[in-house]
Amino acid sequence: MYTFLNKFLNSDNFNKLPKFLTRKIFKIFKIFFVETNLKTLPDENHPTKINKNQFEILKNNDNDFYRPFSTCSFLLELLTLYENSNKKKFSILDYGANNLDNYVYLNRYLNNWEYLYHDLPSYNNHINELIKEHELKNIKVINDIKTLSHELDFVFFGSSIHYIKNYEEVLKKISSIKSKFLIFSHTPFYTSNKNDKDIVMKQVNIHPTINYAYLIEYNKFINFMEKNNYRLISQNKNNFIKFLNFRNFKDFSFLSFLDLSFKYMG
């Protein structure tokens, strides 16, 4: 059954279906991703748009019960511990940040910090305008990470690294400025006796938007990080989307969304 279903979901015929029909297909089979034969991600990948109503998000500054839709449940606790143990101002780069919800939430509890925002150029421009318009504090937009020249305390990839075509080049740049801690949340990893390369998946659960993402080979990724002076210090399975599954995938000894944290050891 899954052989035929995977082939159909991977086709242009599926892409052309009306939204109501693809929603029915998803409700029946609960398939999120399918393997492709692509070697790298398409250039125009992840065609999303930023929420233009960021002002509504900023209103949550005064909401004591606000908690963002975040893929990393422990981020605030980790940053709070770090802030309490360090007297100097610290920084966190949110790579693929999208909305300002992380900033708004963290800024309620952290004092001696700077939030660095980075996403697509159109996102960066919009957030830059908001910073100026609302005179936001402790926040700066990084338009191009190649311009980074000083050490960062944290770099956070909140379910984003697998959507980046040249993610290894991005990580090499992060390593070159000796960023202390790297956090990857809700990221898909696998191991298999039949393959040791990253696999390009087609994301089909949010049709008509079609995204592609890397299914990252775990051992290769750990070795790459070690070569760039990062040691794995924590790992856990991410259950952010409780019924997310890979039941239509085969020949894998391990396959799951993980949270990984690394420390710079150079």
Contacts in CASP RR format, 6 or more apart in sequence:
PFRMAT RR
TARGET T0000
AUTHOR 0000-0000-0000
METHOD contacts of the structure
MODEL  1
MYTFLNKFLNSDNFNKLPKFLTRKIFKIFKIFFVETNLKTLPDENHPTKI
NKNQFEILKNNDNDFYRPFSTCSFLLELLTLYENSNKKKFSILDYGANNL
DNYVYLNRYLNNWEYLYHDLPSYNNHINELIKEHELKNIKVINDIKTLSH
ELDFVFFGSSIHYIKNYEEVLKKISSIKSKFLIFSHTPFYTSNKNDKDIV
MKQVNIHPTINYAYLIEYNKFINFMEKNNYRLISQNKNNFIKFLNFRNFK
DFSFLSFLDLSFKYMG
2 247 0 8 1.000
2 248 0 8 1.000
2 250 0 8 1.000
5 29 0 8 1.000
5 31 0 8 1.000
5 248 0 8 1.000
6 34 0 8 1.000
6 35 0 8 1.000
6 248 0 8 1.000
8 14 0 8 1.000
9 31 0 8 1.000
9 34 0 8 1.000
9 202 0 8 1.000
9 204 0 8 1.000
10 34 0 8 1.000
10 35 0 8 1.000
10 36 0 8 1.000
10 202 0 8 1.000
14 22 0 8 1.000
14 204 0 8 1.000
14 207 0 8 1.000
15 207 0 8 1.000
15 208 0 8 1.000
15 210 0 8 1.000
17 25 0 8 1.000
17 207 0 8 1.000
19 207 0 8 1.000
19 208 0 8 1.000
22 204 0 8 1.000
22 207 0 8 1.000
22 208 0 8 1.000
23 207 0 8 1.000
25 31 0 8 1.000
26 204 0 8 1.000
26 205 0 8 1.000
26 207 0 8 1.000
29 248 0 8 1.000
30 243 0 8 1.000
30 245 0 8 1.000
30 247 0 8 1.000
31 204 0 8 1.000
31 205 0 8 1.000
31 247 0 8 1.000
31 248 0 8 1.000
32 203 0 8 1.000
32 204 0 8 1.000
32 205 0 8 1.000
32 244 0 8 1.000
32 245 0 8 1.000
32 246 0 8 1.000
33 188 0 8 1.000
33 201 0 8 1.000
33 202 0 8 1.000
33 203 0 8 1.000
33 204 0 8 1.000
33 205 0 8 1.000
33 213 0 8 1.000
33 215 0 8 1.000
33 246 0 8 1.000
33 249 0 8 1.000
34 201 0 8 1.000
34 202 0 8 1.000
34 204 0 8 1.000
34 248 0 8 1.000
35 199 0 8 1.000
35 200 0 8 1.000
35 201 0 8 1.000
35 202 0 8 1.000
35 215 0 8 1.000
35 249 0 8 1.000
36 199 0 8 1.000
36 200 0 8 1.000
36 201 0 8 1.000
36 202 0 8 1.000
36 212 0 8 1.000
38 200 0 8 1.000
38 212 0 8 1.000
39 200 0 8 1.000
40 165 0 8 1.000
40 200 0 8 1.000
41 163 0 8 1.000
41 164 0 8 1.000
41 165 0 8 1.000
41 200 0 8 1.000
41 212 0 8 1.000
41 213 0 8 1.000
41 214 0 8 1.000
42 212 0 8 1.000
43 165 0 8 1.000
45 163 0 8 1.000
45 165 0 8 1.000
45 211 0 8 1.000
45 212 0 8 1.000
46 163 0 8 1.000
46 211 0 8 1.000
46 212 0 8 1.000
47 209 0 8 1.000
47 210 0 8 1.000
47 211 0 8 1.000
48 98 0 8 1.000
48 209 0 8 1.000
50 98 0 8 1.000
50 99 0 8 1.000
50 119 0 8 1.000
50 120 0 8 1.000
50 122 0 8 1.000
50 123 0 8 1.000
50 126 0 8 1.000
50 127 0 8 1.000
51 57 0 8 1.000
51 98 0 8 1.000
51 99 0 8 1.000
52 126 0 8 1.000
54 99 0 8 1.000
54 100 0 8 1.000
54 126 0 8 1.000
54 127 0 8 1.000
54 130 0 8 1.000
55 130 0 8 1.000
55 134 0 8 1.000
57 99 0 8 1.000
57 100 0 8 1.000
57 101 0 8 1.000
57 104 0 8 1.000
58 100 0 8 1.000
58 104 0 8 1.000
58 130 0 8 1.000
58 134 0 8 1.000
58 136 0 8 1.000
60 66 0 8 1.000
60 101 0 8 1.000
60 104 0 8 1.000
60 105 0 8 1.000
61 104 0 8 1.000
61 107 0 8 1.000
61 108 0 8 1.000
66 104 0 8 1.000
66 105 0 8 1.000
66 108 0 8 1.000
67 105 0 8 1.000
68 101 0 8 1.000
68 102 0 8 1.000
68 104 0 8 1.000
68 105 0 8 1.000
69 101 0 8 1.000
70 101 0 8 1.000
70 102 0 8 1.000
70 105 0 8 1.000
70 158 0 8 1.000
71 158 0 8 1.000
71 159 0 8 1.000
71 185 0 8 1.000
71 186 0 8 1.000
71 238 0 8 1.000
71 240 0 8 1.000
72 156 0 8 1.000
72 158 0 8 1.000
72 183 0 8 1.000
72 185 0 8 1.000
72 186 0 8 1.000
72 259 0 8 1.000
73 240 0 8 1.000
74 259 0 8 1.000
75 102 0 8 1.000
75 106 0 8 1.000
75 156 0 8 1.000
75 183 0 8 1.000
75 185 0 8 1.000
76 105 0 8 1.000
76 106 0 8 1.000
76 109 0 8 1.000
78 183 0 8 1.000
79 90 0 8 1.000
79 92 0 8 1.000
79 106 0 8 1.000
79 110 0 8 1.000
79 113 0 8 1.000
79 154 0 8 1.000
80 109 0 8 1.000
80 110 0 8 1.000
82 90 0 8 1.000
82 153 0 8 1.000
82 154 0 8 1.000
83 90 0 8 1.000
83 110 0 8 1.000
83 111 0 8 1.000
83 112 0 8 1.000
83 113 0 8 1.000
88 112 0 8 1.000
89 112 0 8 1.000
89 113 0 8 1.000
89 114 0 8 1.000
90 112 0 8 1.000
90 113 0 8 1.000
90 114 0 8 1.000
90 153 0 8 1.000
90 154 0 8 1.000
91 113 0 8 1.000
91 114 0 8 1.000
91 115 0 8 1.000
91 116 0 8 1.000
91 152 0 8 1.000
91 153 0 8 1.000
91 154 0 8 1.000
92 106 0 8 1.000
92 113 0 8 1.000
92 114 0 8 1.000
92 115 0 8 1.000
92 116 0 8 1.000
92 152 0 8 1.000
92 153 0 8 1.000
92 154 0 8 1.000
92 155 0 8 1.000
92 156 0 8 1.000
93 116 0 8 1.000
93 118 0 8 1.000
93 142 0 8 1.000
93 145 0 8 1.000
93 148 0 8 1.000
93 152 0 8 1.000
93 154 0 8 1.000
93 155 0 8 1.000
93 156 0 8 1.000
93 179 0 8 1.000
94 102 0 8 1.000
94 103 0 8 1.000
94 115 0 8 1.000
94 116 0 8 1.000
94 117 0 8 1.000
94 118 0 8 1.000
94 156 0 8 1.000
94 158 0 8 1.000
95 118 0 8 1.000
95 145 0 8 1.000
95 155 0 8 1.000
95 156 0 8 1.000
95 157 0 8 1.000
95 158 0 8 1.000
95 160 0 8 1.000
95 161 0 8 1.000
95 170 0 8 1.000
96 118 0 8 1.000
96 119 0 8 1.000
96 157 0 8 1.000
96 158 0 8 1.000
96 160 0 8 1.000
97 103 0 8 1.000
97 117 0 8 1.000
97 118 0 8 1.000
97 119 0 8 1.000
97 123 0 8 1.000
98 119 0 8 1.000
98 123 0 8 1.000
100 117 0 8 1.000
100 127 0 8 1.000
100 130 0 8 1.000
102 115 0 8 1.000
102 156 0 8 1.000
103 115 0 8 1.000
103 117 0 8 1.000
103 136 0 8 1.000
103 139 0 8 1.000
106 113 0 8 1.000
106 115 0 8 1.000
107 115 0 8 1.000
107 137 0 8 1.000
107 138 0 8 1.000
107 139 0 8 1.000
110 138 0 8 1.000
113 138 0 8 1.000
114 138 0 8 1.000
114 139 0 8 1.000
114 140 0 8 1.000
115 138 0 8 1.000
115 139 0 8 1.000
115 140 0 8 1.000
116 139 0 8 1.000
116 140 0 8 1.000
116 141 0 8 1.000
116 142 0 8 1.000
116 152 0 8 1.000
117 124 0 8 1.000
117 127 0 8 1.000
117 139 0 8 1.000
117 140 0 8 1.000
117 141 0 8 1.000
117 142 0 8 1.000
118 124 0 8 1.000
118 141 0 8 1.000
118 142 0 8 1.000
118 143 0 8 1.000
118 145 0 8 1.000
119 127 0 8 1.000
121 143 0 8 1.000
124 141 0 8 1.000
124 142 0 8 1.000
124 143 0 8 1.000
127 141 0 8 1.000
128 141 0 8 1.000
130 136 0 8 1.000
131 139 0 8 1.000
131 140 0 8 1.000
131 141 0 8 1.000
142 148 0 8 1.000
145 170 0 8 1.000
145 173 0 8 1.000
145 174 0 8 1.000
146 173 0 8 1.000
148 173 0 8 1.000
148 177 0 8 1.000
149 177 0 8 1.000
150 177 0 8 1.000
151 177 0 8 1.000
151 178 0 8 1.000
151 179 0 8 1.000
151 180 0 8 1.000
152 174 0 8 1.000
152 177 0 8 1.000
152 179 0 8 1.000
152 180 0 8 1.000
153 179 0 8 1.000
153 180 0 8 1.000
153 181 0 8 1.000
154 179 0 8 1.000
154 180 0 8 1.000
154 181 0 8 1.000
154 182 0 8 1.000
154 183 0 8 1.000
155 174 0 8 1.000
155 179 0 8 1.000
155 181 0 8 1.000
155 182 0 8 1.000
155 183 0 8 1.000
156 183 0 8 1.000
156 185 0 8 1.000
157 182 0 8 1.000
157 183 0 8 1.000
157 184 0 8 1.000
157 185 0 8 1.000
157 187 0 8 1.000
158 183 0 8 1.000
158 184 0 8 1.000
158 185 0 8 1.000
158 186 0 8 1.000
158 187 0 8 1.000
159 185 0 8 1.000
159 186 0 8 1.000
159 187 0 8 1.000
159 240 0 8 1.000
161 167 0 8 1.000
161 170 0 8 1.000
161 171 0 8 1.000
161 184 0 8 1.000
161 187 0 8 1.000
161 216 0 8 1.000
162 187 0 8 1.000
162 188 0 8 1.000
162 213 0 8 1.000
162 214 0 8 1.000
162 215 0 8 1.000
162 216 0 8 1.000
163 211 0 8 1.000
163 212 0 8 1.000
163 213 0 8 1.000
163 214 0 8 1.000
164 170 0 8 1.000
167 214 0 8 1.000
168 224 0 8 1.000
171 182 0 8 1.000
171 224 0 8 1.000
171 225 0 8 1.000
171 228 0 8 1.000
172 228 0 8 1.000
174 182 0 8 1.000
175 228 0 8 1.000
175 229 0 8 1.000
175 230 0 8 1.000
175 264 0 8 1.000
178 229 0 8 1.000
178 264 0 8 1.000
178 266 0 8 1.000
179 264 0 8 1.000
180 263 0 8 1.000
180 264 0 8 1.000
181 261 0 8 1.000
181 262 0 8 1.000
181 263 0 8 1.000
181 264 0 8 1.000
182 225 0 8 1.000
182 230 0 8 1.000
182 261 0 8 1.000
182 262 0 8 1.000
182 264 0 8 1.000
183 259 0 8 1.000
183 260 0 8 1.000
183 261 0 8 1.000
183 262 0 8 1.000
184 258 0 8 1.000
184 259 0 8 1.000
184 260 0 8 1.000
184 261 0 8 1.000
184 262 0 8 1.000
185 238 0 8 1.000
185 240 0 8 1.000
185 259 0 8 1.000
186 238 0 8 1.000
186 240 0 8 1.000
186 241 0 8 1.000
186 257 0 8 1.000
186 259 0 8 1.000
187 216 0 8 1.000
187 238 0 8 1.000
187 257 0 8 1.000
187 258 0 8 1.000
187 259 0 8 1.000
187 260 0 8 1.000
188 201 0 8 1.000
188 213 0 8 1.000
188 214 0 8 1.000
188 215 0 8 1.000
188 216 0 8 1.000
188 255 0 8 1.000
188 256 0 8 1.000
188 257 0 8 1.000
188 258 0 8 1.000
189 215 0 8 1.000
189 216 0 8 1.000
189 217 0 8 1.000
189 218 0 8 1.000
189 221 0 8 1.000
189 254 0 8 1.000
189 255 0 8 1.000
189 256 0 8 1.000
189 257 0 8 1.000
189 258 0 8 1.000
190 199 0 8 1.000
190 215 0 8 1.000
190 216 0 8 1.000
190 217 0 8 1.000
190 218 0 8 1.000
190 252 0 8 1.000
190 254 0 8 1.000
190 255 0 8 1.000
190 256 0 8 1.000
191 217 0 8 1.000
191 218 0 8 1.000
191 219 0 8 1.000
191 252 0 8 1.000
191 253 0 8 1.000
191 254 0 8 1.000
191 255 0 8 1.000
192 217 0 8 1.000
192 251 0 8 1.000
192 252 0 8 1.000
192 253 0 8 1.000
192 254 0 8 1.000
193 251 0 8 1.000
193 253 0 8 1.000
194 251 0 8 1.000
195 217 0 8 1.000
196 217 0 8 1.000
196 219 0 8 1.000
196 220 0 8 1.000
197 217 0 8 1.000
197 220 0 8 1.000
198 214 0 8 1.000
198 215 0 8 1.000
198 216 0 8 1.000
198 217 0 8 1.000
198 220 0 8 1.000
199 214 0 8 1.000
199 215 0 8 1.000
199 217 0 8 1.000
200 212 0 8 1.000
200 213 0 8 1.000
200 214 0 8 1.000
200 215 0 8 1.000
201 212 0 8 1.000
201 213 0 8 1.000
201 214 0 8 1.000
201 215 0 8 1.000
202 210 0 8 1.000
202 211 0 8 1.000
202 212 0 8 1.000
203 210 0 8 1.000
203 211 0 8 1.000
203 212 0 8 1.000
203 213 0 8 1.000
204 210 0 8 1.000
215 255 0 8 1.000
218 254 0 8 1.000
222 232 0 8 1.000
225 231 0 8 1.000
225 232 0 8 1.000
225 262 0 8 1.000
229 264 0 8 1.000
229 265 0 8 1.000
229 266 0 8 1.000
230 262 0 8 1.000
230 263 0 8 1.000
230 264 0 8 1.000
230 265 0 8 1.000
231 262 0 8 1.000
231 263 0 8 1.000
231 265 0 8 1.000
232 260 0 8 1.000
232 261 0 8 1.000
232 262 0 8 1.000
233 261 0 8 1.000
233 262 0 8 1.000
233 263 0 8 1.000
234 259 0 8 1.000
234 260 0 8 1.000
234 261 0 8 1.000
235 258 0 8 1.000
235 259 0 8 1.000
235 260 0 8 1.000
235 261 0 8 1.000
236 258 0 8 1.000
236 259 0 8 1.000
237 256 0 8 1.000
237 257 0 8 1.000
237 258 0 8 1.000
237 259 0 8 1.000
238 256 0 8 1.000
238 257 0 8 1.000
238 258 0 8 1.000
238 259 0 8 1.000
240 257 0 8 1.000
241 257 0 8 1.000
244 257 0 8 1.000
246 252 0 8 1.000
246 255 0 8 1.000
246 256 0 8 1.000
249 255 0 8 1.000
END
